[in-house]
């Protein structure tokens, strides 16, 4: 996105009139998208660094609550990015209109924008949806750890979580499977997105 924004800015420097304004609108739109993406990346990095599902990362209920908040923060950032992408045509049109570009020129630019984004947007939104599922599953696993706090232990050597009864184990395994499936689907969607961007 940074490269795209730079290209918009370079192009606008060599243009005049409505074309220049349209490229400036593109740069402004990309900057807004980049801001949402950075919020997401920041929360993702915090979540990954915390290793929230590791038993060793949850020695107290207070720490467990902090880890749950990290998941909520990640999901909020993901939702913000998803909403921006979902409404991206409107956001781009807002930038065009803010520069008092004639309606006919706006329509032409919107046709080009929708032609490009219509291929990418559905994939991006599906990827964002898998992050929502991953976040929801992670919260479910933390809930199980909280419900059985003081009763679960960790396996020597591996540090693996050991729950106190079969019902808890079955529930944990079921939710963990949901998380794994969502992560695998996300990986496949990211491959499709990469291939799409290479065309």
Secondary structure, 3 states (H helix, E strand, C coil): CHHHHHHHHHHHHCCCHHHHHHHHHHHHHHHHHHHHHHHHHHHHHHHHHHCCCCHHHCCCHHHHHHHHHHHHHHHHHHHHHHHHHHCHHHHHHHHHHHCCCCHHHHHHHHHHHHHHHHHHHHHHHHHHHHHHHHHHHHHHHHHHHHHCCCCCEECCCCCCEECCCHHHHHHHHHHHHHHHHHHHHHHHHHHHHHHHHHC
